[in-house]
């Protein structure tokens, strides 16, 4: 079972993170949170753990219009928001991977037609953002 949309790009780490932010903004998403997993691993588990992981950030992306619709239809959907977008690059890699949650996973947890509509819209927007980054999709 796949639960993400993935693209791999030949961009340096910093460029990939910045272009991902721009691509998400172009689809109406803002970044509500950012988790630097590598820095957390280094702080909590030691430098070796961070080095082993490589560069890894989780962006909590939210499109307020879509979030409002989803929460109006089903307030419990807040447990699944924001949409996580991962930008990661293993040590010594020449490419960076960007992954977004597949919003259709929300639909599997809800019977609401409105949630289905929101998931379809979010899915189209996240796919468009990833496609704008180029690279090889998976």
Phi and psi in radians as a Rosetta constraint file:
Dihedral C 1 N 2 CA 2 C 2 CIRCULARHARMONIC -1.773 0.35
Dihedral N 2 CA 2 C 2 N 3 CIRCULARHARMONIC 2.435 0.35
Dihedral C 2 N 3 CA 3 C 3 CIRCULARHARMONIC -2.281 0.35
Dihedral N 3 CA 3 C 3 N 4 CIRCULARHARMONIC 0.249 0.35
Dihedral C 3 N 4 CA 4 C 4 CIRCULARHARMONIC -2.372 0.35
Dihedral N 4 CA 4 C 4 N 5 CIRCULARHARMONIC 2.783 0.35
Dihedral C 4 N 5 CA 5 C 5 CIRCULARHARMONIC -1.860 0.35
Dihedral N 5 CA 5 C 5 N 6 CIRCULARHARMONIC 2.336 0.35
Dihedral C 5 N 6 CA 6 C 6 CIRCULARHARMONIC -2.290 0.35
Dihedral N 6 CA 6 C 6 N 7 CIRCULARHARMONIC 2.457 0.35
Dihedral C 6 N 7 CA 7 C 7 CIRCULARHARMONIC -2.395 0.35
Dihedral N 7 CA 7 C 7 N 8 CIRCULARHARMONIC 2.470 0.35
Dihedral C 7 N 8 CA 8 C 8 CIRCULARHARMONIC -2.001 0.35
Dihedral N 8 CA 8 C 8 N 9 CIRCULARHARMONIC 2.246 0.35
Dihedral C 8 N 9 CA 9 C 9 CIRCULARHARMONIC -2.173 0.35
Dihedral N 9 CA 9 C 9 N 10 CIRCULARHARMONIC 2.586 0.35
Dihedral C 9 N 10 CA 10 C 10 CIRCULARHARMONIC -1.498 0.35
Dihedral N 10 CA 10 C 10 N 11 CIRCULARHARMONIC 0.917 0.35
Dihedral C 10 N 11 CA 11 C 11 CIRCULARHARMONIC -1.980 0.35
Dihedral N 11 CA 11 C 11 N 12 CIRCULARHARMONIC 2.601 0.35
Dihedral C 11 N 12 CA 12 C 12 CIRCULARHARMONIC -1.099 0.35
Dihedral N 12 CA 12 C 12 N 13 CIRCULARHARMONIC 2.727 0.35
Dihedral C 12 N 13 CA 13 C 13 CIRCULARHARMONIC -0.894 0.35
Dihedral N 13 CA 13 C 13 N 14 CIRCULARHARMONIC -0.956 0.35
Dihedral C 13 N 14 CA 14 C 14 CIRCULARHARMONIC -1.068 0.35
Dihedral N 14 CA 14 C 14 N 15 CIRCULARHARMONIC -0.723 0.35
Dihedral C 14 N 15 CA 15 C 15 CIRCULARHARMONIC -1.129 0.35
Dihedral N 15 CA 15 C 15 N 16 CIRCULARHARMONIC -0.712 0.35
Dihedral C 15 N 16 CA 16 C 16 CIRCULARHARMONIC -1.111 0.35
Dihedral N 16 CA 16 C 16 N 17 CIRCULARHARMONIC -0.746 0.35
Dihedral C 16 N 17 CA 17 C 17 CIRCULARHARMONIC -1.114 0.35
Dihedral N 17 CA 17 C 17 N 18 CIRCULARHARMONIC -0.814 0.35
Dihedral C 17 N 18 CA 18 C 18 CIRCULARHARMONIC -1.125 0.35
Dihedral N 18 CA 18 C 18 N 19 CIRCULARHARMONIC -0.780 0.35
Dihedral C 18 N 19 CA 19 C 19 CIRCULARHARMONIC -1.167 0.35
Dihedral N 19 CA 19 C 19 N 20 CIRCULARHARMONIC -0.565 0.35
Dihedral C 19 N 20 CA 20 C 20 CIRCULARHARMONIC -1.151 0.35
Dihedral N 20 CA 20 C 20 N 21 CIRCULARHARMONIC -0.773 0.35
Dihedral C 20 N 21 CA 21 C 21 CIRCULARHARMONIC -1.001 0.35
Dihedral N 21 CA 21 C 21 N 22 CIRCULARHARMONIC -0.803 0.35
Dihedral C 21 N 22 CA 22 C 22 CIRCULARHARMONIC -1.126 0.35
Dihedral N 22 CA 22 C 22 N 23 CIRCULARHARMONIC -0.739 0.35
Dihedral C 22 N 23 CA 23 C 23 CIRCULARHARMONIC -1.119 0.35
Dihedral N 23 CA 23 C 23 N 24 CIRCULARHARMONIC -0.710 0.35
Dihedral C 23 N 24 CA 24 C 24 CIRCULARHARMONIC -1.154 0.35
Dihedral N 24 CA 24 C 24 N 25 CIRCULARHARMONIC -0.753 0.35
Dihedral C 24 N 25 CA 25 C 25 CIRCULARHARMONIC -1.057 0.35
Dihedral N 25 CA 25 C 25 N 26 CIRCULARHARMONIC -0.655 0.35
Dihedral C 25 N 26 CA 26 C 26 CIRCULARHARMONIC -1.107 0.35
Dihedral N 26 CA 26 C 26 N 27 CIRCULARHARMONIC -0.332 0.35
Dihedral C 26 N 27 CA 27 C 27 CIRCULARHARMONIC -1.853 0.35
Dihedral N 27 CA 27 C 27 N 28 CIRCULARHARMONIC 0.223 0.35
Dihedral C 27 N 28 CA 28 C 28 CIRCULARHARMONIC 1.535 0.35
Dihedral N 28 CA 28 C 28 N 29 CIRCULARHARMONIC 0.207 0.35
Dihedral C 28 N 29 CA 29 C 29 CIRCULARHARMONIC -1.697 0.35
Dihedral N 29 CA 29 C 29 N 30 CIRCULARHARMONIC 2.392 0.35
Dihedral C 29 N 30 CA 30 C 30 CIRCULARHARMONIC -1.875 0.35
Dihedral N 30 CA 30 C 30 N 31 CIRCULARHARMONIC 2.844 0.35
Dihedral C 30 N 31 CA 31 C 31 CIRCULARHARMONIC -1.754 0.35
Dihedral N 31 CA 31 C 31 N 32 CIRCULARHARMONIC 1.981 0.35
Dihedral C 31 N 32 CA 32 C 32 CIRCULARHARMONIC -1.513 0.35
Dihedral N 32 CA 32 C 32 N 33 CIRCULARHARMONIC -0.515 0.35
Dihedral C 32 N 33 CA 33 C 33 CIRCULARHARMONIC -2.597 0.35
Dihedral N 33 CA 33 C 33 N 34 CIRCULARHARMONIC 2.760 0.35
Dihedral C 33 N 34 CA 34 C 34 CIRCULARHARMONIC -2.510 0.35
Dihedral N 34 CA 34 C 34 N 35 CIRCULARHARMONIC 2.192 0.35
Dihedral C 34 N 35 CA 35 C 35 CIRCULARHARMONIC -2.026 0.35
Dihedral N 35 CA 35 C 35 N 36 CIRCULARHARMONIC 2.038 0.35
Dihedral C 35 N 36 CA 36 C 36 CIRCULARHARMONIC -1.558 0.35
Dihedral N 36 CA 36 C 36 N 37 CIRCULARHARMONIC 1.679 0.35
Dihedral C 36 N 37 CA 37 C 37 CIRCULARHARMONIC -1.150 0.35
Dihedral N 37 CA 37 C 37 N 38 CIRCULARHARMONIC -0.677 0.35
Dihedral C 37 N 38 CA 38 C 38 CIRCULARHARMONIC -1.044 0.35
Dihedral N 38 CA 38 C 38 N 39 CIRCULARHARMONIC -0.839 0.35
Dihedral C 38 N 39 CA 39 C 39 CIRCULARHARMONIC -1.080 0.35
Dihedral N 39 CA 39 C 39 N 40 CIRCULARHARMONIC -0.664 0.35
Dihedral C 39 N 40 CA 40 C 40 CIRCULARHARMONIC -1.145 0.35
Dihedral N 40 CA 40 C 40 N 41 CIRCULARHARMONIC -0.780 0.35
Dihedral C 40 N 41 CA 41 C 41 CIRCULARHARMONIC -1.041 0.35
Dihedral N 41 CA 41 C 41 N 42 CIRCULARHARMONIC -0.786 0.35
Dihedral C 41 N 42 CA 42 C 42 CIRCULARHARMONIC -1.075 0.35
Dihedral N 42 CA 42 C 42 N 43 CIRCULARHARMONIC -0.738 0.35
Dihedral C 42 N 43 CA 43 C 43 CIRCULARHARMONIC -1.222 0.35
Dihedral N 43 CA 43 C 43 N 44 CIRCULARHARMONIC -0.658 0.35
Dihedral C 43 N 44 CA 44 C 44 CIRCULARHARMONIC -1.700 0.35
Dihedral N 44 CA 44 C 44 N 45 CIRCULARHARMONIC -0.502 0.35
Dihedral C 44 N 45 CA 45 C 45 CIRCULARHARMONIC -2.086 0.35
Dihedral N 45 CA 45 C 45 N 46 CIRCULARHARMONIC -0.159 0.35
Dihedral C 45 N 46 CA 46 C 46 CIRCULARHARMONIC 1.852 0.35
Dihedral N 46 CA 46 C 46 N 47 CIRCULARHARMONIC 2.804 0.35
Dihedral C 46 N 47 CA 47 C 47 CIRCULARHARMONIC -1.027 0.35
Dihedral N 47 CA 47 C 47 N 48 CIRCULARHARMONIC -0.615 0.35
Dihedral C 47 N 48 CA 48 C 48 CIRCULARHARMONIC -1.080 0.35
Dihedral N 48 CA 48 C 48 N 49 CIRCULARHARMONIC -0.680 0.35
Dihedral C 48 N 49 CA 49 C 49 CIRCULARHARMONIC -1.124 0.35
Dihedral N 49 CA 49 C 49 N 50 CIRCULARHARMONIC -0.731 0.35
Dihedral C 49 N 50 CA 50 C 50 CIRCULARHARMONIC -1.153 0.35
Dihedral N 50 CA 50 C 50 N 51 CIRCULARHARMONIC -0.734 0.35
Dihedral C 50 N 51 CA 51 C 51 CIRCULARHARMONIC -1.133 0.35
Dihedral N 51 CA 51 C 51 N 52 CIRCULARHARMONIC -0.704 0.35
Dihedral C 51 N 52 CA 52 C 52 CIRCULARHARMONIC -1.091 0.35
Dihedral N 52 CA 52 C 52 N 53 CIRCULARHARMONIC -0.704 0.35
Dihedral C 52 N 53 CA 53 C 53 CIRCULARHARMONIC -1.231 0.35
Dihedral N 53 CA 53 C 53 N 54 CIRCULARHARMONIC -0.755 0.35
Dihedral C 53 N 54 CA 54 C 54 CIRCULARHARMONIC 1.565 0.35
Dihedral N 54 CA 54 C 54 N 55 CIRCULARHARMONIC -2.926 0.35
Dihedral C 54 N 55 CA 55 C 55 CIRCULARHARMONIC -1.300 0.35
Dihedral N 55 CA 55 C 55 N 56 CIRCULARHARMONIC 2.319 0.35
Dihedral C 55 N 56 CA 56 C 56 CIRCULARHARMONIC -2.775 0.35
Dihedral N 56 CA 56 C 56 N 57 CIRCULARHARMONIC 2.030 0.35
Dihedral C 56 N 57 CA 57 C 57 CIRCULARHARMONIC -2.273 0.35
Dihedral N 57 CA 57 C 57 N 58 CIRCULARHARMONIC 2.476 0.35
Dihedral C 57 N 58 CA 58 C 58 CIRCULARHARMONIC -1.943 0.35
Dihedral N 58 CA 58 C 58 N 59 CIRCULARHARMONIC 2.099 0.35
Dihedral C 58 N 59 CA 59 C 59 CIRCULARHARMONIC -1.738 0.35
Dihedral N 59 CA 59 C 59 N 60 CIRCULARHARMONIC 2.184 0.35
Dihedral C 59 N 60 CA 60 C 60 CIRCULARHARMONIC -1.540 0.35
Dihedral N 60 CA 60 C 60 N 61 CIRCULARHARMONIC 1.670 0.35
Dihedral C 60 N 61 CA 61 C 61 CIRCULARHARMONIC -1.624 0.35
Dihedral N 61 CA 61 C 61 N 62 CIRCULARHARMONIC 2.439 0.35
Dihedral C 61 N 62 CA 62 C 62 CIRCULARHARMONIC -2.461 0.35
Dihedral N 62 CA 62 C 62 N 63 CIRCULARHARMONIC 2.311 0.35
Dihedral C 62 N 63 CA 63 C 63 CIRCULARHARMONIC -1.795 0.35
Dihedral N 63 CA 63 C 63 N 64 CIRCULARHARMONIC 1.858 0.35
Dihedral C 63 N 64 CA 64 C 64 CIRCULARHARMONIC -0.955 0.35
Dihedral N 64 CA 64 C 64 N 65 CIRCULARHARMONIC -0.662 0.35
Dihedral C 64 N 65 CA 65 C 65 CIRCULARHARMONIC -1.090 0.35
Dihedral N 65 CA 65 C 65 N 66 CIRCULARHARMONIC -0.790 0.35
Dihedral C 65 N 66 CA 66 C 66 CIRCULARHARMONIC -1.216 0.35
Dihedral N 66 CA 66 C 66 N 67 CIRCULARHARMONIC -0.703 0.35
Dihedral C 66 N 67 CA 67 C 67 CIRCULARHARMONIC -1.076 0.35
Dihedral N 67 CA 67 C 67 N 68 CIRCULARHARMONIC -0.727 0.35
Dihedral C 67 N 68 CA 68 C 68 CIRCULARHARMONIC -1.061 0.35
Dihedral N 68 CA 68 C 68 N 69 CIRCULARHARMONIC -0.785 0.35
Dihedral C 68 N 69 CA 69 C 69 CIRCULARHARMONIC -1.099 0.35
Dihedral N 69 CA 69 C 69 N 70 CIRCULARHARMONIC -0.769 0.35
Dihedral C 69 N 70 CA 70 C 70 CIRCULARHARMONIC -1.132 0.35
Dihedral N 70 CA 70 C 70 N 71 CIRCULARHARMONIC -0.779 0.35
Dihedral C 70 N 71 CA 71 C 71 CIRCULARHARMONIC -1.239 0.35
Dihedral N 71 CA 71 C 71 N 72 CIRCULARHARMONIC -0.539 0.35
Dihedral C 71 N 72 CA 72 C 72 CIRCULARHARMONIC -1.177 0.35
Dihedral N 72 CA 72 C 72 N 73 CIRCULARHARMONIC -0.666 0.35
Dihedral C 72 N 73 CA 73 C 73 CIRCULARHARMONIC -1.299 0.35
Dihedral N 73 CA 73 C 73 N 74 CIRCULARHARMONIC -0.667 0.35
Dihedral C 73 N 74 CA 74 C 74 CIRCULARHARMONIC -2.714 0.35
Dihedral N 74 CA 74 C 74 N 75 CIRCULARHARMONIC 1.709 0.35
Dihedral C 74 N 75 CA 75 C 75 CIRCULARHARMONIC -0.978 0.35
Dihedral N 75 CA 75 C 75 N 76 CIRCULARHARMONIC -0.493 0.35
Dihedral C 75 N 76 CA 76 C 76 CIRCULARHARMONIC -1.149 0.35
Dihedral N 76 CA 76 C 76 N 77 CIRCULARHARMONIC -0.276 0.35
Dihedral C 76 N 77 CA 77 C 77 CIRCULARHARMONIC -1.079 0.35
Dihedral N 77 CA 77 C 77 N 78 CIRCULARHARMONIC -0.318 0.35
Dihedral C 77 N 78 CA 78 C 78 CIRCULARHARMONIC -0.997 0.35
Dihedral N 78 CA 78 C 78 N 79 CIRCULARHARMONIC -0.459 0.35
Dihedral C 78 N 79 CA 79 C 79 CIRCULARHARMONIC -1.160 0.35
Dihedral N 79 CA 79 C 79 N 80 CIRCULARHARMONIC -0.310 0.35
Dihedral C 79 N 80 CA 80 C 80 CIRCULARHARMONIC -1.823 0.35
Dihedral N 80 CA 80 C 80 N 81 CIRCULARHARMONIC 0.030 0.35
Dihedral C 80 N 81 CA 81 C 81 CIRCULARHARMONIC -1.837 0.35
Dihedral N 81 CA 81 C 81 N 82 CIRCULARHARMONIC 2.674 0.35
Dihedral C 81 N 82 CA 82 C 82 CIRCULARHARMONIC -1.350 0.35
Dihedral N 82 CA 82 C 82 N 83 CIRCULARHARMONIC 3.078 0.35
Dihedral C 82 N 83 CA 83 C 83 CIRCULARHARMONIC -1.318 0.35
Dihedral N 83 CA 83 C 83 N 84 CIRCULARHARMONIC 2.170 0.35
Dihedral C 83 N 84 CA 84 C 84 CIRCULARHARMONIC -1.451 0.35
Dihedral N 84 CA 84 C 84 N 85 CIRCULARHARMONIC 2.356 0.35
Dihedral C 84 N 85 CA 85 C 85 CIRCULARHARMONIC -2.194 0.35
Dihedral N 85 CA 85 C 85 N 86 CIRCULARHARMONIC 2.180 0.35
Dihedral C 85 N 86 CA 86 C 86 CIRCULARHARMONIC -1.842 0.35
Dihedral N 86 CA 86 C 86 N 87 CIRCULARHARMONIC 2.337 0.35
Dihedral C 86 N 87 CA 87 C 87 CIRCULARHARMONIC -2.082 0.35
Dihedral N 87 CA 87 C 87 N 88 CIRCULARHARMONIC 2.094 0.35
Dihedral C 87 N 88 CA 88 C 88 CIRCULARHARMONIC -2.470 0.35
Dihedral N 88 CA 88 C 88 N 89 CIRCULARHARMONIC 2.621 0.35
Dihedral C 88 N 89 CA 89 C 89 CIRCULARHARMONIC -2.603 0.35
Dihedral N 89 CA 89 C 89 N 90 CIRCULARHARMONIC 1.918 0.35
Dihedral C 89 N 90 CA 90 C 90 CIRCULARHARMONIC -1.125 0.35
Dihedral N 90 CA 90 C 90 N 91 CIRCULARHARMONIC 2.802 0.35
Dihedral C 90 N 91 CA 91 C 91 CIRCULARHARMONIC -0.984 0.35
Dihedral N 91 CA 91 C 91 N 92 CIRCULARHARMONIC 2.469 0.35
Dihedral C 91 N 92 CA 92 C 92 CIRCULARHARMONIC 1.096 0.35
Dihedral N 92 CA 92 C 92 N 93 CIRCULARHARMONIC 0.287 0.35
Dihedral C 92 N 93 CA 93 C 93 CIRCULARHARMONIC -1.435 0.35
Dihedral N 93 CA 93 C 93 N 94 CIRCULARHARMONIC 2.695 0.35
Dihedral C 93 N 94 CA 94 C 94 CIRCULARHARMONIC -1.805 0.35
Dihedral N 94 CA 94 C 94 N 95 CIRCULARHARMONIC -0.078 0.35
Dihedral C 94 N 95 CA 95 C 95 CIRCULARHARMONIC -2.330 0.35
Dihedral N 95 CA 95 C 95 N 96 CIRCULARHARMONIC 2.812 0.35
Dihedral C 95 N 96 CA 96 C 96 CIRCULARHARMONIC -2.030 0.35
Dihedral N 96 CA 96 C 96 N 97 CIRCULARHARMONIC 2.425 0.35
Dihedral C 96 N 97 CA 97 C 97 CIRCULARHARMONIC -1.823 0.35
Dihedral N 97 CA 97 C 97 N 98 CIRCULARHARMONIC 2.345 0.35
Dihedral C 97 N 98 CA 98 C 98 CIRCULARHARMONIC -2.102 0.35
Dihedral N 98 CA 98 C 98 N 99 CIRCULARHARMONIC 2.266 0.35
Dihedral C 98 N 99 CA 99 C 99 CIRCULARHARMONIC -2.282 0.35
Dihedral N 99 CA 99 C 99 N 100 CIRCULARHARMONIC 2.442 0.35
Dihedral C 99 N 100 CA 100 C 100 CIRCULARHARMONIC -2.154 0.35
Dihedral N 100 CA 100 C 100 N 101 CIRCULARHARMONIC 2.524 0.35
Dihedral C 100 N 101 CA 101 C 101 CIRCULARHARMONIC -1.037 0.35
Dihedral N 101 CA 101 C 101 N 102 CIRCULARHARMONIC 2.463 0.35
Dihedral C 101 N 102 CA 102 C 102 CIRCULARHARMONIC -1.410 0.35
Dihedral N 102 CA 102 C 102 N 103 CIRCULARHARMONIC 1.929 0.35
Dihedral C 102 N 103 CA 103 C 103 CIRCULARHARMONIC -1.041 0.35
Dihedral N 103 CA 103 C 103 N 104 CIRCULARHARMONIC -0.275 0.35
Dihedral C 103 N 104 CA 104 C 104 CIRCULARHARMONIC -1.148 0.35
Dihedral N 104 CA 104 C 104 N 105 CIRCULARHARMONIC -0.284 0.35
Dihedral C 104 N 105 CA 105 C 105 CIRCULARHARMONIC -1.134 0.35
Dihedral N 105 CA 105 C 105 N 106 CIRCULARHARMONIC -0.497 0.35
Dihedral C 105 N 106 CA 106 C 106 CIRCULARHARMONIC -1.101 0.35
Dihedral N 106 CA 106 C 106 N 107 CIRCULARHARMONIC -0.687 0.35
Dihedral C 106 N 107 CA 107 C 107 CIRCULARHARMONIC -1.122 0.35
Dihedral N 107 CA 107 C 107 N 108 CIRCULARHARMONIC -0.549 0.35
Dihedral C 107 N 108 CA 108 C 108 CIRCULARHARMONIC -1.172 0.35
Dihedral N 108 CA 108 C 108 N 109 CIRCULARHARMONIC -0.290 0.35
Dihedral C 108 N 109 CA 109 C 109 CIRCULARHARMONIC -1.834 0.35
Dihedral N 109 CA 109 C 109 N 110 CIRCULARHARMONIC 0.002 0.35
Dihedral C 109 N 110 CA 110 C 110 CIRCULARHARMONIC -2.443 0.35
Dihedral N 110 CA 110 C 110 N 111 CIRCULARHARMONIC 2.578 0.35
Dihedral C 110 N 111 CA 111 C 111 CIRCULARHARMONIC -1.749 0.35
Dihedral N 111 CA 111 C 111 N 112 CIRCULARHARMONIC 0.062 0.35
Dihedral C 111 N 112 CA 112 C 112 CIRCULARHARMONIC -1.318 0.35
Dihedral N 112 CA 112 C 112 N 113 CIRCULARHARMONIC 2.182 0.35
Dihedral C 112 N 113 CA 113 C 113 CIRCULARHARMONIC -1.072 0.35
Dihedral N 113 CA 113 C 113 N 114 CIRCULARHARMONIC -0.581 0.35
Dihedral C 113 N 114 CA 114 C 114 CIRCULARHARMONIC -1.157 0.35
Dihedral N 114 CA 114 C 114 N 115 CIRCULARHARMONIC -0.697 0.35
Dihedral C 114 N 115 CA 115 C 115 CIRCULARHARMONIC -1.108 0.35
Dihedral N 115 CA 115 C 115 N 116 CIRCULARHARMONIC -0.663 0.35
Dihedral C 115 N 116 CA 116 C 116 CIRCULARHARMONIC -1.046 0.35
Dihedral N 116 CA 116 C 116 N 117 CIRCULARHARMONIC -0.783 0.35
Dihedral C 116 N 117 CA 117 C 117 CIRCULARHARMONIC -1.086 0.35
Dihedral N 117 CA 117 C 117 N 118 CIRCULARHARMONIC -0.762 0.35
Dihedral C 117 N 118 CA 118 C 118 CIRCULARHARMONIC -1.109 0.35
Dihedral N 118 CA 118 C 118 N 119 CIRCULARHARMONIC -0.770 0.35
Dihedral C 118 N 119 CA 119 C 119 CIRCULARHARMONIC -1.077 0.35
Dihedral N 119 CA 119 C 119 N 120 CIRCULARHARMONIC -0.709 0.35
Dihedral C 119 N 120 CA 120 C 120 CIRCULARHARMONIC -1.097 0.35
Dihedral N 120 CA 120 C 120 N 121 CIRCULARHARMONIC -0.760 0.35
Dihedral C 120 N 121 CA 121 C 121 CIRCULARHARMONIC -1.151 0.35
Dihedral N 121 CA 121 C 121 N 122 CIRCULARHARMONIC -0.832 0.35
Dihedral C 121 N 122 CA 122 C 122 CIRCULARHARMONIC -1.069 0.35
Dihedral N 122 CA 122 C 122 N 123 CIRCULARHARMONIC -0.695 0.35
Dihedral C 122 N 123 CA 123 C 123 CIRCULARHARMONIC -1.059 0.35
Dihedral N 123 CA 123 C 123 N 124 CIRCULARHARMONIC -0.836 0.35
Dihedral C 123 N 124 CA 124 C 124 CIRCULARHARMONIC -1.071 0.35
Dihedral N 124 CA 124 C 124 N 125 CIRCULARHARMONIC -0.713 0.35
Dihedral C 124 N 125 CA 125 C 125 CIRCULARHARMONIC -1.198 0.35
Dihedral N 125 CA 125 C 125 N 126 CIRCULARHARMONIC -0.755 0.35
Dihedral C 125 N 126 CA 126 C 126 CIRCULARHARMONIC -1.168 0.35
Dihedral N 126 CA 126 C 126 N 127 CIRCULARHARMONIC -0.704 0.35
Dihedral C 126 N 127 CA 127 C 127 CIRCULARHARMONIC -1.090 0.35
Dihedral N 127 CA 127 C 127 N 128 CIRCULARHARMONIC -0.715 0.35
Dihedral C 127 N 128 CA 128 C 128 CIRCULARHARMONIC -1.125 0.35
Dihedral N 128 CA 128 C 128 N 129 CIRCULARHARMONIC -0.708 0.35
Dihedral C 128 N 129 CA 129 C 129 CIRCULARHARMONIC -1.075 0.35
Dihedral N 129 CA 129 C 129 N 130 CIRCULARHARMONIC -0.801 0.35
Dihedral C 129 N 130 CA 130 C 130 CIRCULARHARMONIC -1.139 0.35
Dihedral N 130 CA 130 C 130 N 131 CIRCULARHARMONIC -0.728 0.35
Dihedral C 130 N 131 CA 131 C 131 CIRCULARHARMONIC -1.079 0.35
Dihedral N 131 CA 131 C 131 N 132 CIRCULARHARMONIC -0.595 0.35
Dihedral C 131 N 132 CA 132 C 132 CIRCULARHARMONIC -1.190 0.35
Dihedral N 132 CA 132 C 132 N 133 CIRCULARHARMONIC -0.302 0.35
Dihedral C 132 N 133 CA 133 C 133 CIRCULARHARMONIC -1.413 0.35
Dihedral N 133 CA 133 C 133 N 134 CIRCULARHARMONIC -0.257 0.35
Dihedral C 133 N 134 CA 134 C 134 CIRCULARHARMONIC 1.330 0.35
Dihedral N 134 CA 134 C 134 N 135 CIRCULARHARMONIC -2.764 0.35
Dihedral C 134 N 135 CA 135 C 135 CIRCULARHARMONIC 1.447 0.35
Dihedral N 135 CA 135 C 135 N 136 CIRCULARHARMONIC -3.028 0.35
Dihedral C 135 N 136 CA 136 C 136 CIRCULARHARMONIC -1.687 0.35
Dihedral N 136 CA 136 C 136 N 137 CIRCULARHARMONIC 2.101 0.35
Dihedral C 136 N 137 CA 137 C 137 CIRCULARHARMONIC -1.466 0.35
Dihedral N 137 CA 137 C 137 N 138 CIRCULARHARMONIC 2.665 0.35
